Amino acid sequence: MRREFNRRKFLIYGSLTFGSSFFLKACANNPPSATETVASPTASPAVAAVGNTIKVGILHSLSGTMSISEKSVVDAEKLAIKEINAAGGVLGKQIEAITEDGASNWDTFREKATKLIDQDKVAVVFGCWTSASRKNVKPVFESKNHMLWYPVQYEGQECSKNIFYTGAAPNQQIEPSVDWLLKNKGKEFFLVGSDYVFPRTANTIIKAQLEALGGKTVGEDYLPLGNTEVTPIITKIKQNLPNGGVIYNTLNGDSNVAFFKQLKGAGLTPDKYPSMSVSIAEEEVKAIGVEYLKGHYAAWNYFQTVDTPANKKFVAAFKKEYGEDRVTNDPMEASYIAVYLWKQAVEKAGTTDLEKVRTAAYGQTLDAPEGKVTMDANHHISKIVRIGQVRQDGLFDIVYATPAPVEPVPWNQFVKETKGFACDWTDPAKGGKYKKV
């Protein structure tokens, strides 16, 4: 049975939620703000950089199963735009955000991306959450030689000239979390995920990594995105891990709600069955209910509890804008800094010209809430890796962090088909995929 919640209902149901990396937040009915308009269908190609505004696109799910997570990302992007405008804008112009609803439908994402580029003439698009949505819009941005900034951790195995990725590559989230689990929680893993590209590719990487490092995959199962019939998976976990073991969770959306409720109901508690999630963050914990998640783990690059001056400023600004009861999370932070990194690249380039902005983005650094980040020539950013454990207040105690930012590796080095490959868009001879010597 498929359930779809809007954000208000989702929070009311408290104990029901979905994974942060695939949870959604809805804001479909909010009226346009002063900096958010609907563009004229007759806008010319130069509109984005003419007059007193620079038009940018925001493309996320504001309805459907992914809306709970993605609405929060929109909030963070709009906060960054508001702050930049208050500080004078970009190149002396105000940013004008045109927001479109991908509606948790990958074909709709493609249609809206085309509209933002062809009709609205935006200078850039900040958007997508699931890899399915990103994969569907990728050909649009590449065929039109436009620019997407993508804010969510993902499975890697991609390096597009037309996409900048501010979430984690697998070596900045999945791989370090598997290492930590092997050293601290056990060698036997059961893999559970939603049935689409990110979980399946992530689990391919995890299985290869476990094989290389002496771990064991004892089971693997998937649910269609939004499906809540998790009882068969709980049964398989008990059968394959009778004495306990690690559950690696790449479920997204409504499935996480049912999964963690039934996991606890079956007596599979985190002392014997610790789960590591890569799509559940503060927002999802709050919605699902801390009583179902306390003691379980998540791997991210940012938690609200990160103790840096930049993060304290970010959290305070977000709560002031949207309410003291709101929380921040990794995809929100990654989307927030994407706007600032793009702004810095535009200012360095002195124009919104896409090729010049692309070149200017390389090497951009930012004192981000998560820590210092740097944009690499492979269009990904260096990031500190963190593992958090859910605590009583619904936030995370950070139980592990790398001492320095980890450089991104888009092409996975555990998977034999991509081992030895890298990406460098500053060198035309290398581009999106080349074999390192």
Secondary structure as UniProt FT lines:
FT   HELIX           7..12
FT   HELIX           20..22
FT   TURN            28..29
FT   TURN            34..35
FT   TURN            41..42
FT   TURN            45..46
FT   HELIX           47..49
FT   TURN            51..52
FT   STRAND          53..60
FT   TURN            65..66
FT   HELIX           67..86
FT   TURN            87..88
FT   TURN            91..92
FT   STRAND          93..101
FT   TURN            103..104
FT   HELIX           106..118
FT   STRAND          125..127
FT   HELIX           131..143
FT   TURN            144..145
FT   STRAND          148..150
FT   TURN            161..162
FT   STRAND          163..165
FT   HELIX           170..172
FT   HELIX           174..184
FT   STRAND          188..194
FT   HELIX           197..213
FT   STRAND          216..223
FT   TURN            225..226
FT   HELIX           231..240
FT   TURN            242..243
FT   STRAND          246..250
FT   TURN            253..254
FT   HELIX           255..265
FT   TURN            266..267
FT   TURN            270..272
FT   STRAND          275..277
FT   HELIX           282..288
FT   HELIX           290..293
FT   TURN            294..295
FT   STRAND          297..300
FT   TURN            304..305
FT   HELIX           309..322
FT   TURN            324..325
FT   HELIX           330..349
FT   HELIX           354..361
FT   TURN            362..363
FT   STRAND          365..368
FT   TURN            369..370
FT   STRAND          371..375
FT   TURN            377..378
FT   STRAND          380..381
FT   STRAND          386..390
FT   TURN            392..393
FT   STRAND          396..401
FT   TURN            416..420
FT   STRAND          421..424
FT   TURN            425..426
FT   TURN            428..430
FT   STRAND          431..435
//
